[in-house]
Amino acid sequence: MSDLSPEEAHSLSKFLGSITEYTELEALALVTRDGLRLAFSCIPDYEVDPDLFSSLSAVVMQSGQDAIDSLGYTDLLEVVLRGEDAFIILSAAGRFFLMGASRKIEDLGKIVSVFRYYSAEISKRYPLI
């Protein structure tokens, strides 16, 4: 996992494991602010390019941050992209982003809550430098 120590990588993998334990995401990624994939997992029938999935997070989050900045707001926390039959959630997590995808629209509220909790926990341990 990039320039992380083994202890940091293990801690982050535990967070990701907890997220998957409490949600039924079809894809989950931990991504650097530059869009570099540090971790990625998906269910077997979810066909997506992990690098594309991860790099899109940086583009979307940067666009969101630009919009927030232009309005005079601070600290973009999350972006939810919802289609008719699926959604993607991107959540700022300190030096990283969490990105999750699911076709279970009815789970959106629960997944947002789980992401908010774990993003805050990751941010405490790996703050934006």
Backbone bond lengths (Angstrom), bond angles and torsions (degrees), N, CA, C in turn:
res aa  C-N    CA-C-N  psi(-1)  N-CA   C-N-CA  omega(-1)  CA-C   N-CA-C  phi
1 M - - - 1.453 - - 1.520 110.43 -
2 S 1.297 116.91 79.11 1.454 124.14 172.80 1.520 111.51 54.67
3 D 1.327 117.08 -132.70 1.457 121.88 -178.21 1.526 111.94 -96.62
4 L 1.304 116.67 25.52 1.455 121.29 179.49 1.518 110.41 -82.77
5 S 1.324 115.14 146.02 1.460 119.30 173.97 1.529 108.51 -71.52
6 P 1.319 117.73 163.05 1.463 119.54 177.43 1.540 112.74 -57.75
7 E 1.322 116.31 -36.18 1.470 120.09 179.07 1.527 110.67 -66.72
8 E 1.333 116.73 -42.21 1.463 120.71 178.84 1.528 110.53 -65.18
9 A 1.318 116.67 -42.97 1.464 120.48 178.95 1.521 110.47 -61.94
10 H 1.314 117.01 -41.89 1.468 120.77 179.05 1.528 110.81 -64.26
11 S 1.328 116.54 -43.01 1.473 120.87 178.83 1.518 110.93 -60.99
12 L 1.327 117.08 -44.90 1.464 120.71 179.31 1.521 111.34 -65.35
13 S 1.326 117.36 -38.90 1.462 119.12 179.80 1.526 110.83 -66.32
14 K 1.330 117.89 -31.02 1.463 120.77 175.68 1.527 110.35 -66.74
15 F 1.331 116.92 -40.62 1.464 120.22 176.50 1.525 110.29 -60.19
16 L 1.327 116.39 -46.41 1.468 120.43 -179.08 1.523 110.82 -63.49
17 G 1.316 116.32 -38.94 1.458 119.73 176.58 1.514 111.76 -62.12
18 S 1.320 116.86 -39.34 1.462 120.45 178.14 1.523 111.44 -66.00
19 I 1.316 116.22 -39.91 1.474 119.40 178.66 1.521 109.84 -60.55
20 T 1.323 117.09 -45.16 1.462 119.22 -179.31 1.532 111.62 -69.54
21 E 1.320 116.58 -25.97 1.464 120.09 177.43 1.527 111.63 -68.93
22 Y 1.335 116.24 -35.92 1.467 120.90 -175.44 1.519 114.18 -96.86
23 T 1.306 118.05 -2.42 1.462 121.11 -179.21 1.521 109.76 -134.54
24 E 1.300 115.33 167.10 1.459 120.62 174.62 1.529 109.15 -117.03
25 L 1.330 114.86 52.27 1.454 120.20 178.02 1.517 110.62 -66.93
26 E 1.318 114.80 148.47 1.461 119.20 175.81 1.519 111.20 -91.03
27 A 1.331 116.34 -22.72 1.462 120.99 175.67 1.518 108.48 -149.40
28 L 1.316 115.88 144.27 1.457 122.41 179.32 1.519 108.10 -143.85
29 A 1.331 116.13 135.23 1.465 120.55 178.41 1.519 109.80 -137.98
30 L 1.305 115.11 147.46 1.463 123.11 168.00 1.514 104.96 -111.44
31 V 1.331 115.86 124.19 1.457 121.51 -168.50 1.528 109.15 -131.74
32 T 1.330 116.99 143.36 1.464 120.45 173.70 1.522 109.04 -73.20
33 R 1.287 116.25 166.10 1.471 120.88 179.24 1.524 111.80 -63.58
34 D 1.328 117.37 -19.94 1.460 121.59 177.16 1.526 112.87 -89.02
35 G 1.320 117.23 -1.77 1.454 120.73 178.47 1.517 114.61 93.41
36 L 1.330 118.05 11.14 1.462 121.72 178.39 1.524 109.26 -81.23
37 R 1.307 116.61 125.27 1.464 122.26 -179.61 1.521 109.67 -73.87
38 L 1.333 116.07 121.70 1.456 121.32 174.74 1.521 111.13 -97.10
39 A 1.321 115.99 -35.10 1.463 121.09 178.21 1.520 107.70 -150.43
40 F 1.322 114.98 146.84 1.458 120.56 179.26 1.513 108.88 -153.06
41 S 1.315 115.93 137.77 1.455 120.17 172.04 1.520 108.36 -146.51
42 C 1.318 115.05 151.78 1.458 119.68 176.06 1.519 109.03 -154.04
43 I 1.317 114.51 160.69 1.459 119.05 177.07 1.528 107.97 -70.05
44 P 1.320 117.43 156.27 1.470 120.58 -174.20 1.529 115.76 -56.35
45 D 1.322 118.94 -37.17 1.468 118.69 -176.17 1.527 113.80 -92.75
46 Y 1.328 116.97 11.45 1.463 121.00 178.79 1.522 107.58 -93.94
47 E 1.309 116.09 103.78 1.462 120.65 -175.38 1.521 110.62 -91.97
48 V 1.325 115.26 106.32 1.456 121.42 179.13 1.527 107.91 -151.36
49 D 1.308 116.12 145.16 1.459 121.74 175.34 1.530 107.75 -78.70
50 P 1.337 118.95 116.28 1.461 120.73 -176.85 1.526 113.80 -58.71
51 D 1.335 117.36 -36.24 1.461 119.64 179.93 1.518 111.28 -69.90
52 L 1.317 117.15 -40.70 1.463 120.64 176.50 1.520 110.37 -65.01
53 F 1.320 116.68 -46.15 1.463 122.55 177.93 1.531 110.16 -53.99
54 S 1.320 115.95 -44.72 1.461 121.08 -177.49 1.522 112.89 -73.69
55 S 1.322 117.28 -43.73 1.467 118.96 -177.76 1.530 111.46 -67.34
56 L 1.332 116.86 -30.46 1.460 119.61 177.09 1.525 111.65 -61.02
57 S 1.328 116.54 -32.21 1.462 119.25 -179.51 1.520 111.54 -60.65
58 A 1.320 116.68 -42.19 1.462 119.82 -179.48 1.522 111.05 -64.51
59 V 1.327 116.60 -40.56 1.467 120.86 179.78 1.527 110.67 -64.59
60 V 1.337 116.19 -48.56 1.466 120.42 -178.15 1.528 110.87 -65.67
61 M 1.327 116.65 -44.78 1.466 119.06 -178.77 1.525 111.29 -67.10
62 Q 1.333 118.69 -37.31 1.458 120.28 177.17 1.524 110.74 -65.98
63 S 1.326 117.08 -40.94 1.468 120.17 176.48 1.521 110.73 -62.34
64 G 1.317 116.38 -42.67 1.466 120.46 177.06 1.512 111.83 -62.92
65 Q 1.334 116.50 -42.43 1.470 119.96 178.67 1.524 110.76 -64.41
66 D 1.323 117.41 -40.02 1.464 120.89 177.44 1.531 110.61 -61.40
67 A 1.328 116.71 -42.03 1.465 120.69 178.90 1.532 110.59 -64.47
68 I 1.321 116.65 -44.99 1.469 121.62 178.85 1.531 110.01 -60.54
69 D 1.322 116.49 -46.63 1.468 121.28 -179.84 1.525 111.52 -61.34
70 S 1.334 116.51 -42.62 1.471 119.38 -177.51 1.528 112.05 -67.09
71 L 1.327 116.71 -23.20 1.463 120.79 177.24 1.525 112.29 -89.90
72 G 1.314 116.54 -3.88 1.456 120.57 178.98 1.518 113.79 84.39
73 Y 1.330 116.78 13.96 1.458 120.78 177.39 1.525 108.86 -92.80
74 T 1.324 116.03 170.89 1.466 119.60 179.75 1.521 110.89 -131.62
75 D 1.303 114.29 160.43 1.456 122.98 170.57 1.523 115.00 57.10
76 L 1.314 116.07 76.53 1.460 121.03 172.51 1.527 108.32 -62.53
77 L 1.310 116.61 124.57 1.458 120.79 -178.07 1.516 113.49 -100.51
78 E 1.353 116.60 -41.34 1.457 117.93 -177.45 1.512 110.53 -158.91
79 V 1.311 113.20 158.64 1.454 121.92 174.53 1.526 106.10 -133.52
80 V 1.322 116.47 132.64 1.453 121.19 175.64 1.521 107.31 -117.95
81 L 1.318 115.88 123.29 1.457 122.56 175.92 1.524 106.44 -108.02
82 R 1.320 115.70 117.80 1.464 119.06 -175.45 1.508 109.98 -121.34
83 G 1.305 115.02 125.76 1.452 121.67 172.90 1.519 108.83 -102.43
84 E 1.296 115.92 -175.43 1.462 120.34 -178.81 1.531 111.95 -63.44
85 D 1.331 116.00 -35.96 1.457 118.43 -173.91 1.529 114.68 -127.31
86 A 1.328 117.49 15.42 1.461 120.21 179.91 1.524 109.41 -166.80
87 F 1.336 115.03 167.63 1.462 119.34 175.57 1.523 109.60 -147.82
88 I 1.321 113.28 159.92 1.464 122.70 173.38 1.513 106.01 -127.39
89 I 1.308 116.70 135.57 1.461 121.22 173.84 1.520 108.23 -118.65
90 L 1.315 114.73 134.19 1.461 122.19 176.16 1.519 106.44 -121.46
91 S 1.289 116.43 131.23 1.453 120.69 -175.56 1.523 110.01 -134.49
92 A 1.337 115.83 127.94 1.461 120.78 177.56 1.522 108.48 -66.99
93 A 1.331 116.09 131.77 1.460 122.02 -178.33 1.526 108.73 -135.82
94 G 1.324 116.22 68.59 1.459 120.23 -179.10 1.507 111.25 66.00
95 R 1.349 116.38 -121.15 1.471 121.35 179.83 1.517 112.74 -73.70
96 F 1.331 116.78 -4.57 1.458 121.59 -172.46 1.527 111.65 -127.30
97 F 1.326 114.69 178.05 1.454 123.95 168.51 1.515 107.37 -126.35
98 L 1.309 115.21 145.36 1.452 120.89 166.30 1.517 106.61 -101.18
99 M 1.304 116.35 139.59 1.457 120.36 178.00 1.512 107.66 -135.15
100 G 1.324 116.00 127.00 1.455 120.68 179.61 1.513 110.33 -131.98
101 A 1.324 116.03 153.22 1.464 121.19 179.57 1.520 109.32 -138.62
102 S 1.328 114.79 145.30 1.463 120.29 178.46 1.520 110.02 -157.19
103 R 1.316 114.51 152.25 1.463 120.43 173.07 1.521 111.18 -99.10
104 K 1.322 117.69 2.52 1.461 122.02 179.10 1.531 109.18 -93.50
105 I 1.318 115.45 83.22 1.463 121.51 -177.57 1.528 111.38 -55.08
106 E 1.321 116.78 -35.89 1.463 120.13 -177.96 1.530 112.57 -63.97
107 D 1.331 118.76 -16.34 1.461 122.66 178.76 1.530 113.30 -92.77
108 L 1.323 117.45 1.37 1.463 120.78 -174.62 1.528 112.43 -55.41
109 G 1.321 118.17 -49.96 1.468 121.06 -178.19 1.513 112.54 -59.14
110 K 1.308 116.59 -44.91 1.459 121.20 179.24 1.520 110.83 -63.16
111 I 1.312 116.72 -44.79 1.463 120.48 -177.95 1.522 111.12 -66.37
112 V 1.325 117.59 -38.96 1.469 120.60 175.88 1.526 109.51 -59.14
113 S 1.329 117.86 -44.75 1.470 121.34 179.23 1.523 111.96 -61.70
114 V 1.318 116.25 -44.37 1.471 120.44 178.99 1.523 110.10 -63.46
115 F 1.315 117.44 -44.67 1.465 121.34 178.90 1.522 111.28 -62.00
116 R 1.328 117.67 -41.43 1.465 120.14 179.13 1.520 110.78 -60.36
117 Y 1.307 116.50 -44.36 1.458 120.42 -179.34 1.531 110.78 -63.16
118 Y 1.327 116.81 -53.50 1.468 119.38 -175.19 1.533 112.54 -71.87
119 S 1.301 117.97 -30.68 1.471 119.88 174.49 1.524 110.47 -63.00
120 A 1.320 116.12 -41.84 1.468 119.95 178.22 1.528 110.76 -64.76
121 E 1.326 116.98 -41.50 1.461 120.38 179.29 1.532 111.58 -65.05
122 I 1.315 116.74 -43.36 1.464 120.43 177.70 1.520 110.17 -64.77
123 S 1.335 117.29 -40.72 1.468 121.19 178.61 1.520 112.40 -59.82
124 K 1.319 117.14 -37.20 1.479 120.84 178.75 1.520 110.43 -62.92
125 R 1.320 116.83 -40.53 1.465 121.10 -175.70 1.528 113.87 -86.62
126 Y 1.325 115.78 -26.06 1.477 120.88 -177.21 1.532 108.99 -132.99
127 P 1.328 116.49 67.65 1.477 118.71 -175.73 1.524 112.47 -65.40
128 L 1.315 113.94 156.25 1.456 120.29 174.99 1.514 108.19 -65.02
129 I 1.315 115.56 127.40 1.476 120.01 -175.71 1.509 110.21 -88.72
